Amino acid sequence: QVQLVESGGGLVQPGGSLRLSCAASGFTFSSYGMSWYRQAPGKEREWVAYITNTGSITSYADSVKGRFTISRDNARNTVYLQMNNLKPEDTAVYYCNRPRGVQTPSSFWGQGTQVTVSP
């Protein structure tokens, strides 16, 4: 069955960086685009970034464009989210997803990893 396991979250000061990882199993990883989503306390889950199966095309929410970079290693069945210049409003639980479309998630979610940006 599809399994997605996120890691790499933590507490960081504003302006800092983190790299999230999502290890995938149970499907042919190199055949699917992948996405990152996030959910802040009291808010709806929102799409953050998408990468095609080959990694040749990426797409970002306006709120993270220029600060976050999505990438993947198909040999390791892993998708990454490099987050730079973090802001307090980036505080959320971050999830990876094997989506139906660029901004259309599927029911395949990991457990999430907490990112907290605070002085």
Accessible surface in RSA format (square Angstrom, percent):
REM  Atomic radii and reference values for relative SASA: ProtOr
REM  Chains: A
REM  Algorithm: Lee & Richards
REM  Probe-radius: 1.40
REM  Slices: 20
REM RES _ NUM      All-atoms   Total-Side   Main-Chain    Non-polar    All polar
REM                ABS   REL    ABS   REL    ABS   REL    ABS   REL    ABS   REL
RES GLN A   1   168.62  94.3 122.10  89.2  46.52 110.8  66.83 142.3 101.79  77.2
RES VAL A   2    31.60  20.8  11.83  10.7  19.77  47.6  11.83  10.3  19.77  53.6
RES GLN A   3    95.04  53.1  91.21  66.7   3.83   9.1  14.15  30.1  80.89  61.4
RES LEU A   4     9.20   5.1   0.66   0.5   8.54  21.5   0.66   0.5   8.54  23.0
RES VAL A   5    82.45  54.3  80.41  72.8   2.04   4.9  80.41  69.9   2.04   5.5
RES GLU A   6     5.37   3.1   0.00   0.0   5.37  12.8   0.00   0.0   5.37   4.4
RES SER A   7    59.09  49.9  55.42  74.0   3.67   8.5  39.88  84.9  19.21  26.9
RES GLY A   8    37.60  46.4   0.00   N/A  37.60  46.4  25.07  68.8  12.53  28.1
RES GLY A   9    29.23  36.0   0.00   N/A  29.23  36.0   2.42   6.6  26.81  60.0
RES GLY A  10    29.83  36.8   0.00   N/A  29.83  36.8  29.68  81.4   0.15   0.3
RES LEU A  11   133.42  74.3 100.61  72.0  32.81  82.5 100.64  70.7  32.78  88.2
RES VAL A  12    22.82  15.0  17.55  15.9   5.27  12.7  22.82  19.8   0.00   0.0
RES GLN A  13   123.34  69.0 121.59  88.9   1.75   4.2  31.79  67.7  91.55  69.4
RES PRO A  14    59.05  43.0  37.38  34.1  21.67  78.8  37.91  31.3  21.14 131.4
RES GLY A  15    48.46  59.8   0.00   N/A  48.46  59.8  22.02  60.4  26.44  59.2
RES GLY A  16    21.12  26.0   0.00   N/A  21.12  26.0  20.38  55.9   0.74   1.6
RES SER A  17    58.59  49.5  39.06  52.1  19.54  45.0  22.80  48.6  35.79  50.1
RES LEU A  18    35.34  19.7  30.14  21.6   5.20  13.1  35.34  24.8   0.00   0.0
RES ARG A  19   132.65  55.7 116.05  59.2  16.61  39.5  28.50  38.9 104.16  63.1
RES LEU A  20     0.00   0.0   0.00   0.0   0.00   0.0   0.00   0.0   0.00   0.0
RES SER A  21    27.07  22.9  27.07  36.1   0.00   0.0  13.20  28.1  13.87  19.4
RES CYS A  22     0.00   0.0   0.00   0.0   0.00   0.0   0.00   0.0   0.00   0.0
RES ALA A  23    51.77  47.6  48.76  75.3   3.01   6.8  49.00  69.0   2.77   7.3
RES ALA A  24     7.23   6.6   0.08   0.1   7.15  16.3   0.53   0.8   6.70  17.7
RES SER A  25    52.02  44.0  49.62  66.2   2.40   5.5  41.24  87.8  10.78  15.1
RES GLY A  26    52.59  64.9   0.00   N/A  52.59  64.9  22.20  60.9  30.39  68.1
RES PHE A  27    32.88  16.5   7.59   4.7  25.30  65.8  21.02  12.7  11.86  33.9
RES THR A  28    88.18  62.7  78.33  79.4   9.86  23.5  47.35  63.6  40.83  61.7
RES PHE A  29     4.04   2.0   0.87   0.5   3.17   8.3   0.87   0.5   3.17   9.1
RES SER A  30    50.24  42.5  43.11  57.5   7.13  16.4  20.10  42.8  30.14  42.2
RES SER A  31    68.90  58.2  43.45  58.0  25.45  58.6  22.81  48.6  46.09  64.6
RES TYR A  32    79.74  37.2  77.79  44.3   1.95   5.1  40.83  30.7  38.91  48.0
RES GLY A  33    13.71  16.9   0.00   N/A  13.71  16.9   1.38   3.8  12.33  27.6
RES MET A  34     0.00   0.0   0.00   0.0   0.00   0.0   0.00   0.0   0.00   0.0
RES SER A  35     0.00   0.0   0.00   0.0   0.00   0.0   0.00   0.0   0.00   0.0
RES TRP A  36     0.00   0.0   0.00   0.0   0.00   0.0   0.00   0.0   0.00   0.0
RES TYR A  37     9.13   4.3   9.13   5.2   0.00   0.0   9.13   6.9   0.00   0.0
RES ARG A  38    13.09   5.5  13.09   6.7   0.00   0.0   1.99   2.7  11.10   6.7
RES GLN A  39    61.55  34.4  57.95  42.4   3.60   8.6   9.62  20.5  51.93  39.4
RES ALA A  40    22.05  20.3  18.62  28.7   3.43   7.8  18.99  26.7   3.06   8.1
RES PRO A  41   113.12  82.4  85.63  78.1  27.50 100.0  98.03  80.9  15.10  93.8
RES GLY A  42    91.93 113.4   0.00   N/A  91.93 113.4  45.26 124.2  46.67 104.5
RES LYS A  43   143.16  69.8 130.77  80.2  12.39  29.5  81.81  73.6  61.35  65.4
RES GLU A  44   153.09  87.9 141.99 107.4  11.10  26.4  59.78 115.6  93.30  76.2
RES ARG A  45    83.49  35.1  60.08  30.6  23.41  55.7  20.97  28.7  62.51  37.9
RES GLU A  46    76.00  43.6  71.71  54.3   4.29  10.2  30.80  59.6  45.21  36.9
RES TRP A  47    28.95  11.6  19.74   9.6   9.21  21.6  19.74  10.5   9.21  14.9
RES VAL A  48     0.77   0.5   0.74   0.7   0.02   0.1   0.77   0.7   0.00   0.0
RES ALA A  49     0.00   0.0   0.00   0.0   0.00   0.0   0.00   0.0   0.00   0.0
RES TYR A  50    31.71  14.8  31.71  18.0   0.00   0.0   6.35   4.8  25.36  31.3
RES ILE A  51     3.59   2.0   3.59   2.7   0.00   0.0   3.59   2.6   0.00   0.0
RES THR A  52    25.74  18.3  25.55  25.9   0.19   0.4  25.74  34.6   0.00   0.0
RES ASN A  53    51.95  35.8  50.74  49.0   1.21   2.9   3.30   7.9  48.65  47.0
RES THR A  54    95.90  68.2  66.58  67.5  29.32  69.9  64.79  87.0  31.11  47.0
RES GLY A  55    27.54  34.0   0.00   N/A  27.54  34.0   6.84  18.8  20.70  46.4
RES SER A  56    91.12  77.0  50.93  68.0  40.19  92.6  49.41 105.2  41.71  58.4
RES ILE A  57   109.73  62.4 106.71  79.5   3.02   7.3 109.73  79.0   0.00   0.0
RES THR A  58    57.09  40.6  33.65  34.1  23.44  55.9  11.63  15.6  45.46  68.7
RES SER A  59    38.27  32.3  33.34  44.5   4.93  11.4  16.46  35.1  21.81  30.6
RES TYR A  60    39.65  18.5  30.41  17.3   9.24  24.0  26.06  19.6  13.59  16.8
RES ALA A  61    17.55  16.1  13.77  21.3   3.77   8.6  17.55  24.7   0.00   0.0
RES ASP A  62   123.16  86.3  99.35  98.9  23.81  56.3  38.25  90.0  84.92  84.7
RES SER A  63    62.43  52.8  38.89  51.9  23.54  54.2  49.19 104.8  13.24  18.5
RES VAL A  64     0.32   0.2   0.28   0.2   0.05   0.1   0.32   0.3   0.00   0.0
RES LYS A  65   121.45  59.3 101.68  62.4  19.77  47.1  62.08  55.9  59.37  63.2
RES GLY A  66    81.87 101.0   0.00   N/A  81.87 101.0  42.68 117.1  39.19  87.8
RES ARG A  67    26.78  11.2  21.77  11.1   5.02  11.9  20.49  28.0   6.29   3.8
RES PHE A  68     5.32   2.7   0.00   0.0   5.32  13.8   0.00   0.0   5.32  15.2
RES THR A  69    71.70  51.0  71.17  72.2   0.52   1.2  43.29  58.1  28.41  42.9
RES ILE A  70     4.13   2.4   0.00   0.0   4.13  10.0   0.00   0.0   4.13  11.2
RES SER A  71    47.41  40.1  46.09  61.5   1.32   3.0  33.20  70.7  14.21  19.9
RES ARG A  72    32.18  13.5   4.76   2.4  27.43  65.3   5.16   7.0  27.03  16.4
RES ASP A  73    43.71  30.6  39.08  38.9   4.63  11.0  14.77  34.8  28.94  28.9
RES ASN A  74    52.80  36.4  36.64  35.4  16.16  38.9  20.85  50.2  31.95  30.9
RES ALA A  75   102.51  94.3  56.15  86.6  46.36 105.5  67.67  95.3  34.84  92.3
RES ARG A  76   170.98  71.8 149.31  76.1  21.66  51.6  36.17  49.4 134.81  81.7
RES ASN A  77    55.80  38.5  55.59  53.7   0.20   0.5   6.33  15.2  49.46  47.8
RES THR A  78    13.93   9.9  13.93  14.1   0.00   0.0   5.07   6.8   8.86  13.4
RES VAL A  79     0.00   0.0   0.00   0.0   0.00   0.0   0.00   0.0   0.00   0.0
RES TYR A  80    29.15  13.6  29.15  16.6   0.00   0.0  14.48  10.9  14.67  18.1
RES LEU A  81     0.00   0.0   0.00   0.0   0.00   0.0   0.00   0.0   0.00   0.0
RES GLN A  82    56.54  31.6  56.48  41.3   0.06   0.1  27.73  59.0  28.82  21.9
RES MET A  83     0.00   0.0   0.00   0.0   0.00   0.0   0.00   0.0   0.00   0.0
RES ASN A  84    61.48  42.4  61.48  59.4   0.00   0.0  18.03  43.4  43.45  42.0
RES ASN A  85    80.21  55.3  76.38  73.8   3.83   9.2  20.85  50.2  59.37  57.4
RES LEU A  86     1.47   0.8   0.00   0.0   1.47   3.7   0.00   0.0   1.47   4.0
RES LYS A  87    79.07  38.6  78.58  48.2   0.50   1.2  31.23  28.1  47.84  51.0
RES PRO A  88    70.27  51.2  63.27  57.7   7.00  25.5  63.65  52.6   6.62  41.1
RES GLU A  89   120.94  69.4  96.69  73.1  24.25  57.7  62.59 121.1  58.34  47.6
RES ASP A  90     0.29   0.2   0.29   0.3   0.00   0.0   0.00   0.0   0.29   0.3
RES THR A  91    31.67  22.5  29.19  29.6   2.48   5.9  26.99  36.3   4.68   7.1
RES ALA A  92     1.25   1.2   0.76   1.2   0.49   1.1   1.25   1.8   0.00   0.0
RES VAL A  93    40.51  26.7  40.38  36.6   0.14   0.3  40.38  35.1   0.14   0.4
RES TYR A  94     0.00   0.0   0.00   0.0   0.00   0.0   0.00   0.0   0.00   0.0
RES TYR A  95    30.26  14.1  30.26  17.2   0.00   0.0   6.85   5.1  23.41  28.9
RES CYS A  96     0.00   0.0   0.00   0.0   0.00   0.0   0.00   0.0   0.00   0.0
RES ASN A  97     0.00   0.0   0.00   0.0   0.00   0.0   0.00   0.0   0.00   0.0
RES ARG A  98    38.18  16.0  37.48  19.1   0.70   1.7   0.00   0.0  38.18  23.1
RES PRO A  99    18.70  13.6   1.21   1.1  17.49  63.6   1.26   1.0  17.44 108.4
RES ARG A 100   187.36  78.7 143.97  73.4  43.38 103.3  48.71  66.6 138.65  84.0
RES GLY A 101    26.08  32.2   0.00   N/A  26.08  32.2  26.08  71.6   0.00   0.0
RES VAL A 102    67.31  44.3  61.67  55.8   5.64  13.6  61.67  53.6   5.64  15.3
RES GLN A 103   114.41  64.0  93.02  68.0  21.39  50.9  20.52  43.7  93.88  71.2
RES THR A 104    70.28  50.0  69.34  70.3   0.94   2.2  39.53  53.1  30.75  46.5
RES PRO A 105    50.46  36.8  41.12  37.5   9.34  34.0  41.12  33.9   9.34  58.1
RES SER A 106    13.65  11.5   7.55  10.1   6.10  14.0  10.44  22.2   3.20   4.5
RES SER A 107    89.30  75.5  63.50  84.7  25.80  59.4  49.23 104.8  40.06  56.1
RES PHE A 108    70.53  35.3  67.16  41.6   3.37   8.8  70.53  42.8   0.00   0.0
RES TRP A 109    79.72  32.0  51.47  24.9  28.25  66.3  36.95  19.7  42.77  69.4
RES GLY A 110    11.53  14.2   0.00   N/A  11.53  14.2   3.46   9.5   8.06  18.1
RES GLN A 111   112.87  63.1  80.78  59.0  32.09  76.4  72.51 154.3  40.35  30.6
RES GLY A 112    10.60  13.1   0.00   N/A  10.60  13.1   0.24   0.7  10.35  23.2
RES THR A 113    17.78  12.6  11.83  12.0   5.95  14.2   7.77  10.4  10.01  15.1
RES GLN A 114    86.42  48.3  77.23  56.4   9.18  21.9  50.26 107.0  36.16  27.4
RES VAL A 115     0.00   0.0   0.00   0.0   0.00   0.0   0.00   0.0   0.00   0.0
RES THR A 116    42.16  30.0  42.16  42.7   0.00   0.0  30.26  40.7  11.89  18.0
RES VAL A 117     5.17   3.4   0.00   0.0   5.17  12.5   0.00   0.0   5.17  14.0
RES SER A 118    43.17  36.5  40.68  54.3   2.48   5.7  14.72  31.3  28.45  39.9
RES PRO A 119   134.50  98.0  87.62  79.9  46.87 170.4 103.72  85.6  30.77 191.3
END  Absolute sums over single chains surface
CHAIN  1 A     6007.1       4532.5       1474.6       3060.5       2946.6
END  Absolute sums over all chains
TOTAL          6007.1       4532.5       1474.6       3060.5       2946.6
